[in-house]
Amino acid sequence: MISSSLTVDGIPVDSYLTRFVWEEAKYPTLSPLKEIVDGIHVQVAKIEEDLKVNLSIRKDDIEMSLVLILWETEWILK
């Protein structure tokens, strides 16, 4: 089951959703909705960028490992 491995701030998704509490300090409910949405959008964009960077680094690491394995295999077979 995929959802059991997904977490939000280290908490399983189902627990997070059932215990969700609005962060009044970050997103004051008395602020205009546009301000709240803009703040959330900025955070989502940052998370998305961080994810892209991390995935790119992992992809590069995997590609390098594969190149090394292929090189070693080729060397052994010679």
Order of alpha helices (4+ residues) and beta strands (2+ residues): beta-beta-alpha-alpha
